[in-house]
Amino acid sequence: MTKHVERKMNILIVDDAPDNLMLLEAILETEGFNSIVLAESAQEAYEKLFALKGEAAIDLILMDIMMPDISGIEAIKEIRSKEEYQDIPILVVSARSETNALVEAFDAGAVDYLTKPINELELIARIRSMLRLKSETDHRKFHEEELEDFTRLLERKNKELQRILDELNNDLEAAGKMQRSLLPEENIRRPDFNISWYFEPCATIGGDLLNVVPLSERVTSFFIMDVSGHGIQSAMLAVSAHRMLSAWGGENSIIRRPDGLPRTADRVVNELNREFLIQKNNFQYFTMIYGLLDSDENTLSYCRAGHTPLIIQKPSGDIVIKEEGNIPVGLTEDGNYDEYKLALEPGDRIILYSDGITEARFEGEFFGEERFYQLVKESSKFEVKKAVDHVVAGVKSWLGDEPPADDITLMIIEFTGKP
């Protein structure tokens, strides 16, 4: 805030007698008051009072009561009728000493009253007291006005920030819709597979994504990924990787070999690692599982890069935790990713999930793997869509009203075998 600048105080003396004006002026000048304005009538006082502004503005008025044309009482009332002069102290200096004269003066708006002949010490004491009061009033008003200016500035800034925030929220909503448009159909059916999934970002947009991509009548690819961090930057990286993993056509496709056959899972993830090195992506990386389902060979080939374990669930409900794998994508250019291959039998389920499930927290306690595995075992009696719903409902029930702190993603793929 701007500092209040002290200035010299200006005194207006109003008296129709020139001798009285000269006497009062001499007394004040002797005491060091040298910014004095004289007026021989109320009309002249108005003109000078209303004309003087800024540093020359009047701070104190010494007013005589008995003046021709316009009396001092009428002059005080006129001055007090103007809002900008409400704070100017008015000291009546008059030969009238009767009580009704004092009452009239105070009712009109005077703040003090002295009778002639003047006692110089009393006059100076009263003037100094009123000027101190005026200075303090000016100081308070200055800071009040400054505070009002600052408040108005804050209001303008808040409106501007709100406008920017609304635009950002609209952009985030649009980005969220765009991100959700990349997700697969809710219930995907391939000749030998039933697939269902659930995706819930912890904010408008998230760093998790998944997809299922039919590559041929025989082969279907799938992936689940989780980018480090949250927000726009994580979502942009997830979208970029998603587009690359979903683009089958084109010469630059990383999931298709030049001869038109699908690339192996390890080749795909190694290619991703070169493309998304942490130094090139603002020190972000991501975990993922990329897999290929072959309905002719009844096999699953997959590459796990730092992601939560892949789960194989047998028709009995028993689960096998597959923890083999490598480091997250993008951490180092020396990363080398391995492919794992499993034989599938009808009724086998492949379960992929993000750590937003197992690391969900309520009152300081993690949901954890054991609760999740138990839900997965319970879900085996349901078809895949209801199995996904059962697991998610179990996590949400445990969280209660606590919102998820991370994206929640789950996909279940059931191998049905050839019809």
C-alpha positions in Angstrom: 0.0 0.0 0.0 1.1 3.6 -0.6 2.4 5.4 2.5 0.3 8.3 3.8 2.3 11.5 3.3 2.0 14.1 6.1 1.5 17.7 4.9 1.3 21.1 6.5 -2.1 22.0 7.9 -4.1 24.9 6.4 -6.3 27.2 8.6 -9.2 29.4 7.3 -10.1 32.4 9.5 -13.5 34.0 8.8 -14.3 37.4 10.4 -15.8 40.5 9.0 -13.6 42.7 11.1 -10.1 43.2 9.5 -8.6 43.9 12.9 -9.7 40.6 14.2 -8.4 38.8 11.1 -5.0 40.5 11.6 -4.9 39.6 15.3 -5.8 36.0 14.8 -3.3 35.7 11.9 -0.5 37.2 14.0 -1.2 34.9 17.0 -1.1 31.8 14.8 2.0 32.9 12.9 3.8 33.5 16.1 3.1 29.9 17.1 4.5 28.6 13.8 1.2 28.3 11.8 2.1 29.9 8.5 -0.5 28.4 6.1 -3.4 30.7 6.8 -6.2 31.8 4.6 -8.3 34.9 5.4 -11.9 35.6 4.5 -14.0 38.7 5.5 -17.4 37.2 4.8 -19.1 33.8 4.6 -19.4 34.2 0.9 -15.6 34.7 0.5 -15.1 31.8 2.9 -17.2 29.5 0.6 -15.2 30.6 -2.5 -11.9 29.9 -0.9 -12.9 26.7 0.9 -14.5 25.3 -2.3 -11.6 26.3 -4.5 -8.7 25.0 -2.4 -7.9 21.3 -3.1 -5.2 18.8 -2.5 -2.3 20.0 -0.3 -3.9 23.5 -0.1 -7.2 22.1 1.2 -8.5 23.7 4.5 -8.0 21.6 7.6 -9.5 23.9 10.3 -11.9 26.9 10.2 -12.0 29.7 12.8 -15.5 31.2 12.3 -17.0 34.4 13.7 -20.8 34.3 14.3 -21.8 37.9 13.9 -21.3 38.8 10.2 -23.5 40.8 7.8 -25.5 39.1 5.0 -24.7 35.5 6.0 -24.1 34.7 9.7 -21.5 32.3 11.0 -24.2 29.9 12.1 -25.7 29.8 8.5 -22.1 29.5 7.1 -21.4 26.5 9.3 -24.7 24.8 8.2 -23.8 25.4 4.5 -20.3 23.9 4.9 -21.6 20.9 6.8 -24.1 20.2 4.1 -21.3 19.2 1.8 -20.1 15.7 2.3 -16.5 16.4 1.6 -16.3 19.0 4.4 -17.8 16.9 7.1 -14.5 16.2 8.8 -13.2 19.8 8.9 -13.1 21.0 12.6 -14.9 24.4 13.0 -13.9 26.5 16.0 -16.3 29.4 16.7 -14.6 32.6 17.9 -17.2 35.0 18.9 -18.0 37.9 21.3 -21.3 36.3 22.1 -21.1 34.2 25.2 -24.7 33.4 26.0 -25.7 29.8 26.2 -28.1 29.9 23.3 -25.3 31.0 21.0 -23.2 28.0 22.0 -26.2 25.7 21.5 -26.8 27.2 18.0 -23.2 26.8 17.0 -22.9 23.2 18.2 -26.2 22.3 16.5 -25.0 23.8 13.3 -21.9 21.6 13.3 -19.2 23.5 15.3 -16.8 21.3 17.3 -15.6 24.0 19.8 -16.4 27.5 20.9 -14.2 30.4 22.2 -15.4 33.8 23.3 -13.6 37.1 22.7 -11.4 38.6 24.0 -9.3 35.6 23.1 -7.0 33.8 25.5 -4.0 33.1 23.2 -2.8 30.0 25.2 -6.3 28.5 25.1 -6.7 29.3 21.5 -3.4 27.6 20.5 -4.1 24.6 22.7 -7.5 24.1 21.1 -6.2 24.6 17.6 -3.3 22.1 18.1 -5.8 19.5 19.5 -8.2 19.9 16.6 -5.4 19.8 14.0 -4.1 16.5 15.6 -7.6 15.1 15.3 -7.9 16.3 11.7 -4.5 14.7 10.8 -5.5 11.4 12.4 -8.9 11.5 10.6 -7.1 12.2 7.3 -4.7 9.4 7.9 -7.6 7.0 8.7 -9.6 8.1 5.6 -6.5 7.8 3.4 -6.1 4.2 4.5 -9.8 3.5 4.2 -9.8 4.8 0.6 -6.6 2.9 -0.1 -8.2 -0.3 1.3 -11.3 0.3 -0.8 -9.1 0.7 -3.9 -7.3 -2.5 -3.0 -10.6 -4.3 -2.4 -11.9 -3.1 -5.8 -8.6 -4.3 -7.4 -9.0 -7.7 -5.7 -12.5 -7.9 -6.9 -11.4 -7.2 -10.4 -8.6 -9.7 -10.1 -10.9 -12.3 -8.6 -13.4 -11.9 -11.5 -10.5 -12.3 -13.9 -9.2 -15.3 -12.1 -12.7 -16.8 -12.0 -13.0 -16.2 -15.7 -9.7 -17.9 -16.3 -10.7 -20.7 -13.9 -14.0 -21.2 -15.8 -12.2 -21.4 -19.1 -9.7 -23.8 -17.6 -12.5 -26.0 -16.2 -14.2 -25.9 -19.6 -10.9 -26.9 -21.2 -10.4 -29.7 -18.7 -14.0 -30.9 -19.2 -13.3 -31.0 -23.0 -10.0 -32.8 -22.4 -11.7 -35.3 -20.1 -14.4 -36.0 -22.7 -11.6 -36.4 -25.4 -9.7 -38.8 -23.1 -12.8 -40.8 -22.3 -13.5 -41.0 -26.1 -10.3 -43.0 -26.4 -11.6 -45.8 -24.1 -12.9 -49.0 -25.7 -16.6 -49.9 -25.9 -18.0 -50.8 -22.5 -18.7 -54.5 -23.4 -16.3 -55.7 -26.0 -16.9 -59.1 -27.7 -14.3 -60.9 -29.7 -14.9 -64.3 -31.1 -13.0 -66.0 -28.2 -13.0 -63.3 -25.6 -15.4 -61.4 -23.4 -13.9 -58.1 -22.1 -15.2 -55.5 -19.6 -13.5 -52.6 -17.9 -13.9 -49.7 -15.5 -12.1 -46.3 -15.6 -12.5 -43.5 -13.0 -9.9 -40.6 -12.9 -9.5 -39.0 -9.5 -9.8 -35.6 -11.3 -11.4 -34.4 -14.5 -8.6 -36.0 -16.5 -6.3 -38.8 -15.4 -3.0 -40.5 -16.1 -4.5 -44.0 -16.5 -5.7 -45.3 -19.8 -6.5 -48.6 -21.4 -7.7 -50.0 -24.8 -8.4 -53.2 -26.7 -7.4 -53.2 -30.4 -8.4 -55.9 -32.8 -5.4 -56.5 -35.1 -6.8 -59.3 -37.1 -9.3 -62.1 -36.9 -6.8 -64.0 -35.0 -5.0 -61.5 -32.8 -6.2 -58.8 -30.3 -4.0 -56.4 -28.5 -4.7 -54.8 -25.2 -2.9 -52.5 -22.8 -3.3 -50.7 -19.5 -1.1 -47.9 -18.4 -0.5 -45.5 -15.5 1.5 -42.3 -16.0 3.3 -40.9 -13.0 1.8 -37.8 -11.4 -1.6 -36.3 -12.1 -3.2 -33.5 -14.1 -2.9 -32.2 -17.6 0.8 -33.2 -18.2 0.1 -36.8 -17.2 -3.0 -37.0 -19.2 -1.2 -35.6 -22.3 1.5 -38.2 -22.0 -1.1 -41.0 -21.5 -3.0 -39.8 -24.6 0.2 -39.7 -26.7 1.1 -43.3 -25.7 -2.5 -44.4 -26.2 -2.6 -43.1 -29.8 0.7 -44.9 -30.6 -0.5 -48.2 -29.1 -3.9 -48.0 -30.9 -2.6 -47.1 -34.4 -2.5 -50.3 -36.4 -2.4 -48.6 -39.8 0.3 -46.5 -41.3 4.0 -46.9 -42.0 5.1 -45.6 -38.6 2.9 -47.9 -36.5 4.9 -49.3 -33.6 2.5 -52.2 -33.1 2.7 -53.5 -36.7 5.7 -55.0 -38.5 6.6 -53.9 -42.1 5.2 -57.3 -43.3 1.8 -56.5 -41.8 2.0 -58.9 -38.8 1.7 -57.7 -35.2 5.0 -56.8 -33.4 5.7 -58.8 -30.3 4.9 -57.3 -27.0 8.5 -56.8 -26.0 9.3 -55.0 -29.3 6.4 -52.7 -28.8 7.4 -51.7 -25.2 11.0 -51.3 -26.2 9.9 -48.9 -28.9 7.8 -47.0 -26.4 10.7 -46.7 -24.1 12.9 -45.1 -26.8 10.1 -42.7 -27.7 9.2 -41.7 -24.1 12.5 -41.3 -22.4 12.1 -39.4 -19.1 14.5 -36.6 -20.2 12.2 -35.8 -23.2 9.0 -35.9 -21.2 9.6 -33.5 -18.3 10.8 -36.4 -16.1 7.6 -38.4 -16.3 7.4 -42.1 -16.9 4.6 -44.7 -17.0 3.9 -48.2 -16.0 2.0 -50.6 -18.3 1.1 -54.0 -19.4 0.9 -54.6 -23.2 -0.5 -58.0 -24.4 -1.5 -60.0 -27.4 -4.3 -62.5 -27.4 -4.0 -65.2 -30.1 -7.3 -67.1 -30.5 -5.8 -69.7 -32.9 -3.0 -70.7 -30.5 -5.1 -70.0 -27.3 -2.2 -67.9 -25.9 -1.5 -64.7 -24.1 1.8 -62.9 -24.8 2.5 -59.9 -22.7 5.2 -57.5 -21.4 4.9 -56.0 -18.0 6.8 -52.7 -17.4 6.7 -51.8 -13.7 2.9 -52.1 -13.6 0.8 -53.9 -10.9 1.0 -57.7 -11.4 -1.1 -59.4 -14.1 -3.6 -61.9 -12.6 -4.7 -65.1 -14.2 -8.0 -66.4 -12.7 -9.1 -70.0 -13.2 -12.7 -71.0 -13.6 -12.6 -72.3 -10.0 -11.9 -68.7 -8.8 -8.3 -69.4 -7.8 -5.8 -66.8 -8.9 -2.2 -66.8 -10.1 -0.2 -63.6 -9.6 2.2 -63.0 -12.4 4.9 -60.6 -11.1 7.6 -61.2 -13.7 8.5 -58.0 -15.6 10.7 -55.0 -16.0 11.1 -51.4 -15.0 8.6 -48.6 -16.0 8.7 -47.1 -19.5 11.0 -44.1 -19.9 13.2 -44.4 -16.9 16.4 -45.3 -18.8 17.5 -45.7 -22.4 19.1 -49.0 -21.3 15.8 -50.5 -20.5 15.2 -53.9 -22.0 11.8 -55.5 -21.9 10.9 -59.2 -21.9 7.9 -61.0 -23.3 6.1 -63.7 -21.4 3.8 -66.3 -22.9 1.0 -68.2 -21.3 -1.4 -70.9 -22.5 -5.1 -70.2 -22.0 -7.9 -72.5 -21.3 -11.6 -71.8 -21.7 -12.9 -69.9 -18.7 -9.5 -68.4 -17.8 -9.6 -64.7 -17.0 -6.9 -62.1 -17.4 -7.2 -59.3 -14.8 -5.4 -56.0 -15.1 -5.7 -53.1 -12.6 -4.0 -49.9 -11.5 -2.5 -49.2 -8.1 -5.3 -46.7 -7.6 -7.2 -49.7 -6.3 -4.7 -51.3 -4.0 -3.3 -47.9 -2.8 -6.7 -46.4 -2.1 -6.6 -45.1 1.4 -9.1 -44.6 4.2 -8.2 -43.1 7.5 -4.5 -43.8 6.8 -5.0 -47.5 5.9 -4.4 -48.8 2.4 -7.0 -51.0 0.7 -4.1 -53.4 -0.1 -3.7 -56.5 -2.3 -5.4 -59.0 0.0 -8.7 -57.2 0.0 -8.5 -56.8 -3.8 -7.6 -60.4 -4.4 -10.5 -61.5 -2.2 -12.9 -59.4 -4.3 -11.4 -60.9 -7.5 -12.0 -64.4 -6.1 -15.6 -63.5 -5.2 -16.2 -62.1 -8.6 -15.5 -65.4 -10.5 -19.1 -66.5 -10.1 -20.3 -63.5 -12.2 -20.0 -62.8 -15.9 -17.3 -60.3 -16.7 -19.3 -57.1 -16.6 -20.8 -58.0 -13.2 -17.4 -59.2 -12.0 -15.9 -55.8 -12.8 -18.9 -54.1 -11.0 -18.5 -56.3 -8.0 -14.8 -55.5 -7.5 -15.3 -51.7 -8.0 -18.3 -51.7 -5.6 -16.2 -53.4 -3.0 -13.5 -50.8 -3.2 -16.0 -47.9 -3.2 -17.8 -49.4 -0.2 -14.6 -49.6 1.7 -13.7 -46.0 0.9 -17.1 -44.8 2.0 -17.4 -41.0 1.3 -13.6 -40.7 0.9 -12.9 -39.8 -2.8 -10.2 -41.8 -4.6 -6.8 -40.2 -4.3 -5.7 -41.8 -7.6 -7.2 -43.1 -10.8 -9.0 -46.4 -10.6 -8.8 -48.7 -13.6 -9.7 -52.3 -13.9 -10.1 -54.7 -16.9 -11.1 -58.3 -17.0 -10.7 -60.4 -20.2 -12.3 -63.8 -20.2 -11.1 -66.5 -22.7 -14.2 -68.4 -23.9 -12.5 -70.7 -26.4 -13.7 -71.5 -29.9 -17.4 -71.8 -30.2 
